[in-house]
Amino acid sequence: MDLLIKNGLLVSAGGRSNADIGILEGKIARISDSIPEQECIRVLDATDCIVTPGGVDPHVHLTPPTREEGGWKWVDDFDSGTETALAGGVTSVGNISFPERGESIRTAIDVDGAEASKLARADFFLHPVLLEPNDENLREIPALHAEGHTSIKFFLSFRRFDRQVDSYLKAMRSVGSSGGIALIHCEDAAIMECCCNLLRESGDLSAEHYPHSRPVHAEAVATRRAIAFSETTDCPVYIVHLASGEALRACTEGRARSIKTFVETRPLYLHLTEEKYKEEGGARYAGAPPLRSKEDVFRLWAGLSFGDVDTIATDHAPWMLADKLDSKRDATTLLPGVAELETNMPMLFSSGVLEGKITLEKFVALTSTNAAKLFGLYPRKGSLSIGADADLVVWDPNEVRTIDSMKTKTRCDYSPYEGWLVKGWPRYTVSRGELVAQGSEVMGEPGRGKLILRGPHQSL
């Protein structure tokens, strides 16, 4: 064996056991009660630790929505973003890849794939954004799916969606028949525009009013539309960054009718509430959708426990604090997005597992296995099984760290959780059999990450 992880508690989505894991040529080669150390080149001691599959974060932004000068530019790229991911136990990321105006979804895949191949430290897969459901892009969907890019993303929050909704439904039919899945940002553009106009008319433009610019009903009605589109086209839908109990209710009702609906939430909506916008500098917490009420937080945690929420993803899209707090911006124009790749899994372990809200098995399902299945990676990823990629995290459940933005790997200069005490951090992170992080030190080099070509969507 090239590597032995010894004396750990192995936890998968289906159960747990005390066993050793032997790794050969980047794959899990042996799982046994006791593997002799002399049979292995390197040994990692996992005594009193928990061993899980590496995290699969299917929703990150490590490339900008436009390459044009003056456009939005998040501060992390595939280099710093995947370094951040490995430090937090995430070994595979799904990047949202935007084409430029007039480019095809294939071009978006080609451009981002080339950049990631040079910079990525962790393995990656790509979701092309369907901005224009024209004939060229509709023709590309089956071919891209056959090549291993089995998803698309689009936004109900863009006005262009309602202008071309019939063509988007054609795209969904193609995705569904090709064995793929559609990621959908669910906020209604018309409602948001109306709400922003009302805020401008009233002069209520401080960050405190940001939730009113993108209200719960804008999210809920768009979520119900997405579910109806799935029912119509037989295309599985993955509702990204769901924030409210009302939107979650729409999803559970759809699932009760056997509609192929899957739900992602993000850390912001589990750990913070809309009261944060009332603080000085409250714009730093802006995401899309906004933070919601304490009741929404409670309902999302219940959704995690009962299986109504399927994945935790970060929507990692960080800005520098000065840009978030730019005085020229108001409640209708705040920049959404924060850095969460390094803190997501430890915070869920600390607040979820150690506080008794979710089990260890549920933790693995939410952070790894479910995403691997939904996006055609399983059992290569998200699995502790013979032949799977040796993507593993050895967790020290007793290590306590204070979140300090000066010590994190992201290029972002602040954390929404600055000063929080978090218990339970990765001691070792292994990617395809290579030790890529130890404690807070990342050893994985830029360019070692590989593009993951995926199979068909698998239901849960």
DRENLO-946873 format. One line per 3 residues: number of its first residue (from 1); their letters; for each residue z, y, x of N, C-alpha, C. Coordinates in steps of 0.02 Angstrom, whole numbers. Each point is the difference from the previous one (the first is absolute). Layout:
<sites>
NUM	A	Z,Y,X,Z,Y,X,Z,Y,X | ...
</sites>
This chain:
<sites>
1	MDL	0,-60,42,0,60,-42,0,63,44 | -37,50,-22,0,64,35,64,39,-13 | 25,-7,-61,59,39,-20,42,-42,-48
4	LIK	66,4,8,46,-34,-45,48,52,-28 | 7,0,-66,52,40,-32,53,-49,-25 | 59,6,28,50,-53,-7,62,24,-36
7	NGL	27,-45,-42,66,9,-31,1,53,-55 | -57,16,-30,-1,51,-52,2,-30,-70 | 15,42,-49,-6,-18,-70,-70,20,-23
10	LVS	-43,-49,-13,-68,14,-20,-2,13,-75 | -31,56,-19,-4,18,-70,-72,14,-18 | -25,-36,-51,-65,13,-28,9,22,-73
13	AGG	-55,15,-34,6,19,-70,25,-57,-43 | -6,-62,26,19,-58,-40,67,-31,18 | 34,24,52,63,-30,17,21,16,71
16	RSN	52,-34,23,28,13,67,25,-65,31 | 1,0,67,26,-59,36,17,21,71 | 46,-36,30,16,10,71,-47,-43,41
19	ADI	-42,31,40,-49,-39,38,-26,42,58 | -33,-34,48,-34,33,55,-74,4,-16 | -33,51,28,-73,8,-8,-32,-2,69
22	GIL	-48,-45,9,-39,-4,61,-69,30,-10 | -22,41,47,-63,37,-6,-46,-20,57 | -63,-14,-17,-50,-19,49,-65,35,-16
25	EGK	-27,35,49,-65,34,-6,-2,45,-62 | 55,36,-11,2,50,-53,14,-26,-69 | 8,-65,-7,12,-31,-66,69,-33,-1
28	IAR	28,-6,-60,60,-41,-9,-21,-73,7 | 27,-33,51,-21,-69,15,52,-52,-20 | 63,22,-4,52,-49,-14,60,35,-32
31	ISD	28,-31,-51,62,22,-30,46,-61,-3 | 58,5,32,43,-59,7,73,20,4 | 43,-46,-17,72,14,6,19,20,70
34	SIP	-32,-31,50,16,17,69,-60,-16,45 | -27,52,32,-55,-9,48,29,11,70 | -6,-47,45,29,8,67,-29,61,37
37	EQE	44,38,30,-21,60,35,-46,-16,59 | 9,-58,31,-40,-16,59,-74,-12,-18 | -14,-8,-64,-70,-8,-22,-35,67,-10
40	CIR	35,55,12,-27,66,-18,2,47,61 | -51,42,4,-5,47,56,51,57,-8 | 8,25,-62,46,56,-12,42,-15,-61
43	VLD	63,20,1,45,-12,-55,31,65,-24 | -1,11,-66,36,56,-30,57,-29,-41 | 60,22,15,60,-26,-35,10,39,-65
46	ATD	-1,-35,-56,9,32,-65,67,-19,-32 | 49,-18,42,66,-18,-27,29,58,-42 | 25,-16,-60,28,48,-47,-52,49,-25
49	CIV	-64,-16,8,-54,44,-23,-42,-34,-54 | -41,38,-32,-44,-22,-54,-72,7,23 | -40,-52,-9,-70,0,20,-44,2,-62
52	TPG	-44,50,-4,-44,6,-58,-72,7,24 | -49,-9,-45,-68,17,19,-5,75,15 | -48,18,43,-11,70,13,-20,38,-63
55	GVD	19,63,-4,-15,39,-58,-75,12,-8 | -24,0,-62,-69,17,-17,3,62,-44 | -18,57,28,-2,62,-39,-72,13,-19
58	PHV	-18,-10,-63,-70,3,-20,-25,70,-15 | 41,52,12,-20,67,-22,25,52,49 | -43,17,49,16,52,49,-60,46,9
61	HLT	13,59,27,-53,48,14,3,17,75 | -41,-34,39,-1,12,72,-67,30,22 | -42,16,-49,-61,38,12,-4,54,-53
64	PPT	-30,58,15,1,56,-47,-49,-11,-57 | 10,36,-56,-47,-6,-55,-67,33,14 | -3,42,51,-64,29,21,2,13,75
67	REE	-57,-7,32,-6,16,71,-24,71,10 | -11,37,-54,-24,69,4,54,46,28 | -20,51,37,46,48,27,37,36,-56
70	GGW	66,6,6,39,35,-50,24,-43,-57 | -18,-65,-1,22,-44,-53,70,-27,14 | 27,-36,-49,66,-30,8,0,-46,61
73	KWV	52,5,40,9,-43,58,73,-22,5 | 14,-61,-20,68,-25,8,15,-9,74 | 64,1,19,16,4,71,-3,-67,36
76	DDF	3,-56,-35,-4,-65,32,-70,-28,-4 | -22,-34,53,-62,-37,0,15,-74,11 | -51,-40,15,12,-71,9,45,-16,60
79	DSG	2,44,49,43,-10,58,73,12,-19 | 17,61,-16,70,16,-16,23,-33,-64 | -45,-8,-49,20,-31,-63,18,-73,7
82	TET	-40,-37,39,17,-71,7,57,-10,50 | 10,46,46,61,-3,41,61,8,-44 | -4,47,-47,54,11,-48,11,-63,-43
85	ALA	-55,-31,-20,5,-60,-42,36,-56,37 | -20,-13,62,31,-55,38,75,13,11 | 19,63,11,71,16,9,40,-16,-63
88	GGV	-32,1,-59,34,-14,-62,-11,-70,-27 | -31,-44,39,-9,-69,-21,-64,-13,-39 | -46,48,-2,-64,-8,-35,-53,-21,50
91	TSV	-31,-57,-11,-49,-26,47,-71,3,-25 | -11,18,-63,-67,7,-28,0,60,-48 | -52,42,6,-5,59,-43,-68,2,-34
94	GNI	0,24,-62,-62,10,-37,-16,74,-5 | -52,22,34,-16,71,4,-48,21,-56 | 12,59,-27,-44,29,-51,-55,38,37
97	SFP	-63,-22,-8,-56,25,39,-48,41,-43 | -2,65,13,-40,46,-40,-69,10,31 | -53,-5,-39,-66,22,25,-5,76,-4
100	ERG	-41,30,42,-17,70,-8,-46,8,-61 | -6,62,-22,-46,14,-56,-70,-25,18 | -28,-41,-43,-67,-26,11,-2,-65,39
103	ESI	56,-21,30,2,-63,36,16,-57,-47 | -17,-60,21,14,-59,-40,68,-29,17 | 24,-45,-42,63,-33,14,-6,-44,62
106	RTA	-59,-26,14,-9,-39,61,9,44,62 | -24,61,-3,9,45,57,74,13,12 | 38,9,-54,72,11,7,33,-58,36
109	IDV	-20,-61,-18,27,-60,33,-20,-2,74 | -62,15,14,-25,-3,69,34,52,44 | 7,61,-25,29,54,40,74,-14,14
112	DGA	38,-16,-52,71,-12,10,13,-64,39 | -42,-51,-11,7,-62,37,-10,11,75 | -48,41,18,-13,14,71,58,37,31
115	EAS	29,49,-36,57,37,27,61,-45,6 | 13,-41,-50,58,-43,2,-6,-52,56 | -60,-24,13,-8,-49,53,19,27,68
118	KLA	-6,65,8,19,32,64,74,18,2 | 31,15,-58,66,31,0,56,-44,-28 | -16,-46,-45,53,-33,-38,40,-48,44
121	RAD	66,3,-9,46,-46,35,18,-59,-45 | -7,9,-65,13,-53,-49,-65,-20,-33 | -2,-58,-32,-59,-21,-36,-11,45,-61
124	FFL	-63,4,-22,-16,48,-52,-55,-27,-45 | 0,24,-62,-55,-11,-46,-16,65,-34 | -57,5,-33,-26,64,-23,-19,-2,-73
127	HPV	22,52,-36,-18,9,-70,-48,59,-5 | -64,-10,-14,-45,58,-7,13,38,-65 | -1,66,4,10,42,-59,-67,12,-34
130	LLE	-3,-15,-63,-61,10,-39,2,71,-29 | -31,47,35,-4,69,-24,-60,9,-46 | -55,-34,16,-61,6,-39,-22,-70,-22
133	PND	7,-17,-63,-22,-67,-23,-75,-1,-14 | -39,19,52,-73,2,-8,-31,-68,13 | -65,-4,-7,-34,-65,6,11,-31,68
136	ENL	-3,41,54,9,-28,67,69,-33,8 | 52,35,-21,67,-27,7,11,-61,-46 | -28,2,-59,6,-58,-44,-33,-61,31
139	REI	-56,10,34,-33,-56,34,41,-26,58 | 38,45,32,38,-19,60,62,-43,-17 | 27,7,-60,63,-34,-16,-4,-75,10
142	PAL	-48,-36,-29,0,-74,11,-10,-19,73 | -42,38,36,-12,-17,71,62,11,42 | 36,55,-11,61,13,37,53,-53,-15
145	HAE	4,-19,-64,49,-52,-18,-17,-66,35 | -64,-17,4,-21,-62,34,17,3,74 | 2,60,28,15,8,71,75,4,15
148	GHT	42,1,-52,72,0,10,36,65,-14 | -34,46,-34,32,63,-21,6,-3,-77 | 53,-31,-24,4,-22,-69,41,48,-44
151	SIK	-12,64,8,36,50,-41,-38,66,1 | 12,41,-49,-20,70,0,58,40,-27 | -3,66,13,50,44,-28,-35,59,-34
154	FFL	28,24,-56,-23,63,-28,58,35,-35 | -13,62,-18,52,46,-22,-15,26,-71 | 45,-15,-47,-5,32,-65,22,73,3
157	SFR	30,20,55,24,68,9,-55,48,22 | -61,-26,15,-57,42,18,-42,13,-63 | -19,62,-10,-40,17,-60,-66,-38,-2
160	RFD	-26,-19,58,-63,-35,2,4,-68,-37 | 62,-27,-6,5,-66,-34,-23,5,-72 | 24,49,-37,-18,5,-70,-73,18,-10
163	RQV	-30,33,50,-71,15,-6,-44,-61,9 | 28,-53,32,-40,-59,15,36,-65,-20 | 40,4,-52,42,-57,-15,-40,-63,-16
166	DSY	-58,7,-30,-41,-59,-16,-22,-35,65 | -16,39,52,-21,-31,63,59,-32,36 | 59,30,-6,59,-32,29,15,-67,-33
169	LKA	-12,-4,-65,10,-64,-34,-50,-52,23 | -61,22,15,-49,-47,29,25,-25,68 | 29,46,39,26,-19,65,56,-51,-8
172	MRS	44,11,-49,54,-47,-11,-26,-69,-20 | -51,-1,-41,-29,-65,-19,-26,-36,62 | -30,37,46,-26,-30,61,56,-25,45
175	VGS	53,39,6,58,-20,40,31,-64,-29 | 10,-1,-65,30,-58,-31,-42,-63,8 | -65,6,-11,-43,-59,5,-8,-23,72
178	SGG	15,45,49,-5,-18,71,65,-28,27 | 52,-5,-41,64,-27,22,45,51,32 | -12,64,-13,40,52,32,52,31,-47
181	IAL	27,57,22,52,35,-37,-11,75,9 | 15,39,-51,-8,73,2,68,33,6 | 9,42,51,60,41,7,-13,65,-37
184	IHC	46,20,-44,-12,59,-42,59,48,5 | -15,63,17,49,54,-2,2,25,-72 | 57,-7,-32,6,13,-71,37,65,-14
187	EDA	-37,55,-3,24,63,-27,-60,32,-35 | 11,28,-58,-56,27,-39,-17,70,23 | -63,9,21,-21,64,29,3,58,-50
190	AIM	-21,-11,-61,-1,54,-49,70,23,-17 | 46,-47,-9,69,19,-15,30,39,57 | -11,-23,61,28,35,58,-29,71,6
193	ECC	-64,7,-12,-30,67,5,30,47,-53 | 9,-26,-60,30,40,-53,72,20,19 | 38,-47,26,70,14,18,3,50,57
196	CNL	-44,-4,47,-2,48,55,-16,70,-26 | -46,5,-47,-17,65,-29,59,29,-37 | 37,-42,-35,60,24,-36,52,27,49
199	LRE	9,-33,56,47,24,51,-23,66,29 | -64,7,13,-25,63,27,9,56,-50 | -11,-14,-63,8,52,-52,73,21,-6
202	SGD	46,-48,8,71,16,-9,32,27,64 | -35,-9,56,28,22,64,52,-48,29 | 6,-60,-28,48,-50,24,-34,-41,55
205	LSA	-2,27,60,-40,-30,53,41,-22,61 | 66,0,-5,40,-26,55,-4,-76,1 | 21,-30,56,-3,-73,7,39,-36,-54
208	EHY	51,33,-26,41,-30,-53,-43,-21,-60 | -56,34,-10,-42,-13,-58,-57,-49,16 | -1,-27,60,-53,-46,19,-6,-59,-49
211	PHS	54,-32,-22,-7,-56,-47,-36,19,-65 | 3,64,-19,-33,22,-61,-75,8,9 | -23,4,63,-72,4,13,-34,-68,-6
214	RPV	39,-53,8,-26,-69,-4,51,-40,-41 | 4,11,-65,55,-28,-40,-7,-75,-11 | 55,-29,-24,1,-73,-13,-56,-20,-47
217	HAE	-13,39,-51,-51,-22,-48,-70,0,31 | -12,41,51,-64,-3,35,-8,-67,36 | 55,-24,28,-1,-65,33,-6,-56,-51
220	AVA	39,4,-54,2,-55,-48,-66,-9,-36 | -32,55,-21,-62,-7,-37,-56,-26,45 | 0,21,64,-50,-25,46,12,-74,15
223	TRR	62,-21,4,16,-71,11,-25,-42,-59 | 11,25,-61,-25,-37,-58,-76,-4,-1 | -34,52,23,-73,-2,5,-21,-53,50
226	AIA	33,-1,58,-19,-49,52,9,-71,-26 | 52,-12,-37,12,-67,-28,-55,-16,-51 | -19,48,-41,-54,-11,-48,-66,-13,35
229	FSE	-11,34,56,-61,-13,39,0,-71,27 | 58,-23,23,5,-69,24,-14,-49,-56 | 28,13,-58,-11,-44,-57,-74,-3,-19
232	TTD	-34,57,6,-70,4,-19,-46,-34,50 | 15,9,65,-46,-22,52,20,-67,32 | 60,-25,-15,27,-60,31,8,9,75
235	CPV	15,61,21,12,15,70,74,8,12 | 31,-37,46,71,11,15,11,72,24 | 55,31,-23,16,68,21,68,1,35
238	YIV	3,40,51,61,9,39,19,73,-6 | 53,14,-37,22,68,-13,40,24,61 | -28,47,37,33,22,61,57,49,-16
241	HLA	49,0,44,58,46,-1,25,19,-70 | 14,-49,-41,27,12,-67,70,31,6 | 13,53,-38,61,39,10,46,2,-59
244	SGE	-23,-16,-60,40,12,-59,11,-63,-42 | 55,0,-36,14,-55,-46,-51,-5,-55 | -26,57,-23,-49,-1,-54,-65,-33,23
247	ALR	-23,15,61,-60,-34,26,14,-74,11 | 60,-17,21,17,-70,10,-1,-37,-66 | 24,32,-53,-2,-32,-66,-71,-16,-20
250	ACT	-46,45,13,-71,-13,-15,-25,-62,35 | 21,-8,63,-22,-58,39,30,-64,-27 | 64,0,-17,31,-61,-25,-30,-20,-68
253	EGR	-17,50,-40,-32,-15,-63,-69,-30,11 | -37,27,49,-65,-28,15,5,-71,26 | 48,-12,43,9,-68,28,19,-49,-55
256	ARS	38,24,-49,19,-44,-56,-62,-22,-39 | -54,39,5,-63,-19,-32,-47,-35,49 | 27,-21,57,-38,-37,52,-54,41,32
259	IKT	8,66,1,-47,43,36,20,0,74 | -50,-3,43,12,-9,72,24,66,31 | 63,15,-9,30,63,21,54,-13,52
262	FVE	-4,36,56,49,-9,54,26,69,20 | 63,2,21,35,64,7,28,8,70 | -15,58,29,29,21,63,45,61,-13
265	TRP	58,2,33,37,63,4,11,16,73 | 29,59,13,10,21,69,72,21,10 | 23,4,62,71,13,13,26,64,-30
268	LYL	-40,53,0,23,64,-28,30,-9,-70 | -32,-42,-40,20,-6,-70,60,-46,-10 | 20,-34,53,60,-42,-4,62,34,27
271	HLT	-9,48,44,57,28,37,15,73,-17 | -47,36,-32,9,71,-13,-18,16,-72 | 26,57,-25,-17,22,-68,-26,72,3
274	EEK	-25,23,-57,-30,66,-6,49,56,15 | 64,-14,2,49,51,18,-12,27,70 | -33,-39,42,-14,21,69,-43,63,3
277	YKE	-42,9,-51,-44,59,1,38,65,-9 | 62,-4,-23,40,60,-10,33,23,65 | -1,-42,51,29,18,64,-43,52,36
280	EGG	29,35,46,-40,43,44,-47,-44,40 | -63,18,1,-49,-42,34,-17,-63,-38 | 9,3,-67,-12,-60,-40,-72,-25,2
283	ARY	-47,43,22,-70,-21,4,-10,-58,48 | 47,-10,46,-7,-55,48,-2,-68,-34 | 25,-4,-62,4,-65,-35,-60,-13,-45
286	AGA	-49,44,3,-57,-7,-47,-40,-63,14 | -12,-37,-53,-45,-57,1,-41,4,-64 | -49,-44,-6,-40,-1,-62,-1,-73,-25
289	PPL	33,-13,-57,36,46,-44,64,28,32 | 31,49,-34,63,28,26,58,-49,-7 | 56,18,31,63,-35,-13,17,6,-74
292	RSK	34,-50,-26,17,-2,-71,76,2,-9 | 23,-19,-59,70,6,-18,41,-60,25 | 66,6,-6,45,-56,18,-16,-61,-43
295	EDV	-16,12,-63,-16,-56,-45,-63,-36,25 | -49,37,23,-61,-32,27,16,-41,62 | 43,26,43,21,-38,60,33,-65,-21
298	FRL	44,3,-49,35,-60,-24,-51,-51,-27 | -49,24,-38,-48,-46,-30,-45,-32,53 | -15,37,53,-41,-29,53,39,-54,38
301	WAG	64,13,15,40,-51,32,5,-63,-44 | 9,11,-64,1,-58,-46,-67,-36,1 | -55,38,4,-66,-30,5,-9,-42,62
304	LSF	29,22,56,-2,-40,61,35,-67,-11 | 59,4,-28,41,-60,-9,-32,-50,-48 | -29,25,-55,-25,-44,-52,-73,-18,9
307	GDV	-33,26,52,-69,-19,13,-52,43,-35 | 20,56,-29,-49,45,-32,-35,44,52 | 31,9,58,-32,35,56,-15,-53,53
310	DTI	-61,1,26,-24,-54,43,5,16,75 | -9,62,18,-1,17,72,35,67,11 | 23,8,63,23,65,25,-49,20,54
313	ATD	-33,55,-8,-45,27,51,18,73,12 | -20,26,56,24,66,19,-44,58,-22 | -66,-12,-10,-47,56,-8,11,49,57
316	HAP	11,-27,60,17,40,59,-55,53,13 | 17,64,-9,-48,54,7,38,64,21 | 27,0,62,47,53,18,-33,65,24
319	WML	37,54,-11,-18,67,23,56,27,45 | -15,50,39,53,35,35,39,42,-50 | 64,10,13,43,34,-48,-25,71,-14
322	ADK	-24,35,50,-24,68,-10,-57,2,-51 | -42,-51,0,-55,-3,-48,26,-15,-70 | 50,-43,-5,29,-16,-65,33,62,-31
325	LDS	31,41,43,39,58,-24,-40,65,3 | -65,-5,9,-43,59,4,12,46,-61 | 18,62,14,17,47,-54,-59,17,-44
328	KRD	-61,-13,24,-59,14,-41,-10,-53,-54 | 37,-54,4,-6,-53,-50,54,8,-54 | -15,-25,-60,48,4,-55,3,-67,-36
331	ATT	33,-1,-57,11,-63,-36,-65,-35,-20 | -55,37,-2,-64,-30,-20,-41,-23,59 | 21,18,61,-41,-15,59,39,-32,58
334	LLP	60,-24,-13,39,-31,54,-38,-59,31 | 11,-10,64,-33,-56,35,39,-64,-12 | -31,-51,-31,35,-63,-12,-5,-46,60
337	GVA	54,-36,13,-1,-50,54,57,8,49 | 30,-55,19,55,-1,49,-9,-61,45 | 40,-2,53,0,-56,48,52,-52,-20
340	ELE	-21,-62,-12,48,-51,-21,-12,-69,30 | -51,-7,43,-17,-66,26,56,-32,41 | 36,40,38,53,-28,42,64,-14,-39
343	TNM	12,37,-53,64,-5,-36,-4,-41,-64 | -59,-15,-25,-6,-33,-65,37,-66,-3 | -17,-47,44,31,-66,-4,74,2,16
346	PML	22,35,53,73,3,11,39,31,-58 | -28,52,-32,36,30,-56,2,-46,-60 | -53,-38,-12,2,-48,-55,48,-57,15
349	FSS	3,-21,63,48,-51,20,71,26,-11 | 13,62,22,67,28,-4,21,14,-72 | -42,36,-37,17,21,-68,-12,-55,-51
352	GVL	-47,-45,15,-16,-53,-47,37,-64,12 | -11,-30,58,30,-66,15,75,6,10 | 21,44,46,70,3,18,44,28,-56
355	EGK	-29,39,-45,38,25,-57,-7,-44,-62 | -34,-56,7,-3,-49,-54,-49,15,-56 | -46,47,10,-49,15,-53,-57,-51,-2
358	ITL	-19,-26,59,-53,-50,3,21,-55,50 | -29,-58,-7,14,-55,46,-43,7,63 | 17,-39,51,-42,-2,59,-70,-25,-17
361	EKF	-5,-50,-43,-65,-26,-19,-42,54,-35 | 32,39,-42,-36,54,-34,-22,53,51 | 42,14,49,-17,47,53,-64,-22,35
364	VAL	-6,-64,15,-60,-25,33,-61,5,-46 | 9,-18,-62,-55,5,-48,-26,72,-5 | 46,47,-6,-19,70,-12,-32,32,61
367	TST	22,-19,60,-23,33,60,-55,-37,37 | -16,-61,-21,-47,-39,39,-43,-47,-43 | 32,-50,-31,-38,-54,-29,-43,22,-59
370	NAA	27,40,-45,-38,20,-59,-62,40,20 | 8,47,46,-58,39,23,-52,-45,33 | 24,-48,41,-46,-46,32,-41,-40,-51
373	KLF	32,-20,-54,-36,-37,-52,-49,45,-37 | 24,58,-22,-42,43,-41,-63,22,36 | 5,9,66,-56,27,38,-35,-53,43
376	GLY	8,-64,-17,-39,-53,31,18,-16,71 | 62,10,20,23,-14,68,40,-64,6 | 25,-25,-55,47,-57,-1,-39,-66,4
379	PRK	25,-50,37,63,-4,36,-3,20,73 | -57,28,22,-4,22,70,54,52,15 | 11,46,-48,52,50,6,50,-11,-56
382	GSL	61,26,10,51,-3,-52,31,-68,-10 | -5,-43,51,21,-69,-10,35,-26,62 | 53,-39,-9,30,-40,54,-23,-72,-11
385	SIG	-59,-16,24,-28,-67,-10,-41,-18,61 | -7,-65,11,-39,-24,56,-72,24,-6 | -26,29,53,-69,24,0,-7,74,-17
388	ADA	53,30,-27,-2,71,-16,3,41,64 | -26,61,-2,9,46,56,74,9,13 | 18,-1,63,71,7,19,19,74,-2
391	DLV	2,27,-60,24,68,-13,71,-7,-27 | 50,19,39,69,-14,-18,45,59,18 | 53,7,-39,50,50,14,68,-34,3
394	VWD	37,12,54,68,-24,7,46,59,-15 | 36,-6,-56,42,54,-25,73,-9,23 | 28,54,27,72,2,13,33,33,-60
397	PNE	33,-38,-43,27,29,-62,60,45,11 | 26,2,60,60,39,14,-14,64,40 | -61,9,23,-14,60,39,-4,61,-46
400	VRT	35,52,18,1,62,-38,-33,55,42 | -47,35,-29,-31,57,33,1,60,-47 | 2,59,29,-8,62,-38,-73,22,6
403	IDS	-32,13,-57,-70,21,2,-4,69,32 | -38,4,54,-7,61,39,-74,8,16 | -31,52,-28,-72,9,8,-20,10,73
406	MKT	46,21,42,-15,10,70,-7,-67,37 | 23,-54,-31,-1,-66,32,-51,-47,-31 | -33,20,-53,-48,-44,-33,-68,7,34
409	KTR	-45,-48,-13,-64,-3,35,-53,43,-31 | 7,18,-63,-50,42,-31,-4,68,34 | -59,31,-4,-8,68,27,30,52,-46
412	CDY	18,-20,-61,32,46,-47,68,22,28 | 17,63,-12,61,27,31,60,3,-47 | -3,-37,-56,58,-3,-44,-3,-65,-40
415	SPY	57,-19,-28,3,-57,-45,34,22,-64 | -24,-24,-58,35,17,-62,69,-31,-4 | 15,-45,47,65,-34,0,40,19,62
418	EGW	-12,58,27,34,23,60,76,-8,-7 | 31,-34,49,72,-8,1,27,-59,-40 | -43,-37,-35,24,-57,-39,21,-57,47
421	LVK	55,-33,-17,21,-60,35,-33,-61,-32 | -34,-40,40,-35,-59,-25,24,-61,39 | 19,-52,-36,25,-60,31,-51,-57,-8
424	GWP	-19,-29,56,-50,-53,0,-66,23,29 | -14,-17,63,-61,23,34,-32,-58,37 | -66,4,12,-32,-52,39,27,-1,72
427	RYT	19,-61,22,18,-9,70,-64,-16,40 | -42,-43,-29,-65,-17,31,-54,2,-54 | -59,25,19,-59,-5,-42,-54,-35,39
430	VSR	-29,-52,-30,-51,-42,32,-64,5,-40 | -55,13,33,-66,4,-33,-47,-48,33 | -25,-50,-39,-43,-52,26,28,-31,64
433	GEL	65,-12,-1,33,-35,55,20,44,58 | -16,64,-3,15,47,54,60,42,-20 | 50,5,44,57,44,-12,-24,72,7
436	VAQ	-3,36,-55,-28,67,0,52,54,-9 | 61,-18,-20,54,49,-5,66,-35,10 | 44,34,36,67,-25,11,48,59,-10
439	GSE	42,-5,-51,41,57,-18,-45,58,-19 | 11,58,29,-40,59,-15,-58,9,49 | -10,-48,46,-54,4,49,-60,-39,-25
442	VMG	-58,32,-1,-63,-34,-20,-41,-14,63 | -17,-64,8,-40,-21,58,-73,-12,-18 | -15,-9,-63,-69,-12,-20,-45,59,19
445	EPG	-55,-13,32,-44,52,27,-55,19,-50 | -25,62,5,-57,20,-42,-60,-46,12 | -32,-19,-54,-59,-42,4,13,-75,-6
448	RGK	64,-20,-1,15,-72,-7,-5,-23,-73 | 4,47,-47,-5,-18,-70,-69,-24,-18 | -5,-46,-47,-63,-29,-20,-15,14,-74
451	LIL	-63,10,-15,-22,6,-69,8,-68,-34 | 34,1,-58,10,-61,-39,-54,-3,-54 | -44,-47,5,-48,-12,-53,32,-46,-51
454	RGP	-6,19,-63,42,-30,-52,-40,-46,-46 | 37,-44,-31,-28,-42,-52,7,33,-68 | -12,-37,-53,6,28,-68,72,19,-16
457	HQS	7,45,-47,66,17,-29,32,-63,-28 | 65,-8,14,39,-55,-29,53,29,-46 | 4,-26,-59,51,23,-48,69,-26,21
460	L	51,30,-28,69,-18,18,28,-50,-50
</sites>
